[in-house]
C-alpha cells in the first residue's frame, strides 16, 4: 500500500481518484499551497497534482516539492495535457495524465512508480 497525495481543487475529482485508489492511503489537498504543506508533513510515496488550482498552481507546487525532495514522484493530472505538457515536464513531473481520467490508464501509470 502506497501513500498518495492527491492535490485538486475539485472535491468531486478528489473523490473519484480516492475511489480508484481505494487500496492505497490517500491524502487530499485542495490547492498547491496545501499540497506543499502536506508533502512536508506526510512524505507521500507519490503525488497526483492538478494544474489549475487557487493559491498556488500545480506547476509551482511541483517545483517547490522538488526543491524540498529532488526524488519526489509527481504526476500531473490535468485537462491541459496538450497545451501545457512541456511546461509541466520542465517543472519536473514524471508523467502527464489527461482528464477525463480513465482508471486503467491511471493505475498503469501509477504502477511504474509504486509497488
N, C-alpha and C positions, 0 to 999 in steps of 0.2 A: 504494500500500500504506500502510495506516494502522497506527499503534502503538496497541494497545488493551490497557488494564489490566483484567483480569478478577479481581474480588475475590469469592470464595465459599469458605466453609469446607468444602464438599463437593468432594473431588477428582474424583468422577465427573461432577459438573456442570461443573467447570472443563474437564475433558477433552472433554465434549460441545461446549461453546462453542468450545474451541480447534479442534475438528474442523470446526465450522460456519464458522469464520473462518480457514480454512487459508490464504487469500490475504493475510492480514494478519499483522503481527508481534504476537504475544500475550504479555503479561507476566502472571504469575499471583501472586495474594496469597491467603493463607488466612484473613485476618481484616482488620478495619478498620485496625488499627494498622500492619500490614504494607502495606496499600493506601496509606496516607498516606505512609509512608516511600518506597515505590516510585514514587508520584506525584512526590514531590520529586526523586528521583534520575533518573527517566527521562523525565518530561514527556510522557506519552502524549497522543495526539490525542483519546482518548475513554476513559471508564471505564464498565464494566459492573459494578454493585455489587449484591451480595445484601443483604438487610435484616438477617437474624438471623445474627450471627457472634460468636464469642468475642472477648474482649479489648476490642473496640470495635465496636458495631453499624454497619450501613451508613449509617444516618441521621446519626449523629455523625461518621462518617468523611467523608460528603459535605459536611457543614457545614465541617469543618476543611480539606478540599481547596479549597472555595470561598473560605475565608479566605485561603489561600495564592495562589489563582488565581481571581479572580472570573469569568474567561472559561472555566473548566473545563466540559467537557460530561460530565455524569454521568447515566447511565441506570440505573434501579433494576430489577433482575431479581429477582422475588420471588413467593413463594407467598402473600404478604399484600397483593396488589394492591388488593383491595377494602377491606379493613379499615384499612389504614394509608396509603392513597393521598394523602389531604390532608396528612398529616404529612410524607410524602416530598416532595411538591411544595413545601411550605413550607420544607423544608430546602434546596431549590434544584435538585432533579433535573429534567432536561429531559423525561423520559418514564418511565412505569412499564410494564414489560413483565412480564406474568404468567407464572408457571411453572404447568404444564409448558411449556417453550419450544417454539415452532414455528419452524423455520428460516426460512421465508418471512417471518414476522412480524418476527423478529429482524433479518434483513437489510434489510427495508423500513425499519424504524425507524432502523437504523444509517445507511442511505443518506441520511437527512436531515442527518446531522452530519459525514459524511466523504465524500470523493470516491471 
